[in-house]
Amino acid sequence: MQCKALRDSAREIQSFDVAYFMASVDTLEDNTAFANEHEANFPILADPEKEMTAAYGVLGSSGFASRWTFYIDSDGTILKIDKQTNPATAGRDLTRTMEELNFPRR
């Protein structure tokens, strides 16, 4: 659902001068198949060793990553962490929050 929401909001998201992606603890092969199946138009990063997800504090005790959204500026500063990401509205929410944070437009 979250992948579809981001895919369907691509035009609005890409009106900002940003890079965006999803991350998963699945393998590259699983993520590639998932991206193809859901026609993702953005990268899905693979972190099967769970190093990145642990470093960002999103790795749960179950071994899966939490659905958090990090808003990071061009200097690498985390401006906001949305820990209540709604998969169904993730694309619209992403766009609204980037606007509120004054992310640059293309």
C-alpha positions as CSV (number, residue, x, y, z in Angstrom):
1,M,0.0,0.0,0.0
2,Q,2.8,2.4,0.9
3,C,4.7,1.6,-2.3
4,K,1.5,2.3,-4.4
5,A,0.9,5.6,-2.5
6,L,4.4,6.8,-3.3
7,R,4.2,5.6,-6.9
8,D,0.9,7.4,-7.4
9,S,2.2,10.6,-5.9
10,A,5.4,10.7,-8.0
11,R,4.6,13.8,-10.0
12,E,3.9,15.8,-6.8
13,I,7.0,14.4,-4.9
14,Q,9.3,14.9,-7.9
15,S,8.3,18.6,-8.1
16,F,10.7,18.9,-5.1
17,D,14.4,18.8,-5.6
18,V,14.8,15.7,-3.5
19,A,15.9,12.0,-3.7
20,Y,13.4,9.6,-2.1
21,F,13.4,5.9,-1.6
22,M,12.1,3.1,0.6
23,A,14.3,0.7,2.5
24,S,13.7,-2.9,3.5
25,V,15.6,-5.6,5.3
26,D,14.7,-8.0,2.4
27,T,17.3,-9.1,-0.1
28,L,18.1,-7.2,-3.3
29,E,16.4,-9.9,-5.3
30,D,13.2,-9.8,-3.2
31,N,13.1,-6.0,-3.3
32,T,13.7,-6.0,-7.1
33,A,10.8,-8.5,-7.5
34,F,8.6,-6.4,-5.2
35,A,9.5,-3.2,-7.1
36,N,8.7,-4.8,-10.4
37,E,5.4,-6.2,-9.2
38,H,4.2,-2.9,-7.8
39,E,5.7,-0.8,-10.6
40,A,7.7,1.3,-8.2
41,N,9.2,4.4,-9.8
42,F,11.7,5.0,-7.1
43,P,14.5,2.9,-5.5
44,I,13.9,0.4,-2.8
45,L,17.1,-0.1,-0.9
46,A,18.0,-3.6,0.4
47,D,19.5,-4.0,3.9
48,P,19.5,-7.7,4.6
49,E,22.4,-7.3,7.1
50,K,20.2,-4.8,8.9
51,E,23.1,-2.4,9.5
52,M,21.4,0.7,8.1
53,T,18.0,0.0,9.7
54,A,19.8,-0.5,13.1
55,A,21.8,2.7,12.6
56,Y,18.6,4.7,12.0
57,G,16.9,3.1,15.0
58,V,14.1,1.6,13.0
59,L,15.0,-2.1,13.4
60,G,12.3,-3.6,15.6
61,S,12.8,-6.6,18.0
62,S,11.0,-8.7,15.4
63,G,13.9,-8.1,12.9
64,F,11.7,-5.9,10.6
65,A,12.1,-2.2,10.0
66,S,9.5,0.2,11.3
67,R,7.7,2.4,8.7
68,W,9.2,5.7,9.6
69,T,9.8,8.6,7.2
70,F,13.0,10.6,7.6
71,Y,13.2,14.1,6.1
72,I,16.8,14.9,5.6
73,D,18.1,18.2,4.1
74,S,20.9,18.6,1.5
75,D,23.4,19.0,4.4
76,G,22.4,15.7,5.8
77,T,20.5,17.1,8.8
78,I,17.5,15.2,9.9
79,L,14.7,17.8,10.0
80,K,11.9,15.5,11.0
81,I,11.1,11.9,11.7
82,D,7.5,10.8,11.1
83,K,7.0,7.7,13.3
84,Q,3.3,7.6,12.4
85,T,3.6,6.9,8.7
86,N,0.3,6.0,7.2
87,P,0.9,3.6,4.3
88,A,-2.3,4.6,2.5
89,T,-1.5,8.3,2.4
90,A,2.3,8.2,2.5
91,G,2.7,10.0,-0.9
92,R,0.4,12.9,0.0
93,D,1.8,13.1,3.5
94,L,5.3,13.2,2.1
95,T,4.5,16.1,-0.2
96,R,2.6,18.0,2.5
97,T,5.5,17.7,5.0
98,M,8.2,18.6,2.4
99,E,6.1,21.8,1.7
100,E,5.8,22.6,5.4
101,L,9.6,22.1,5.8
102,N,10.3,24.4,2.8
103,F,12.1,21.8,0.8
104,P,13.3,23.3,-2.5
105,R,11.3,22.9,-5.6
106,R,12.8,21.9,-9.0
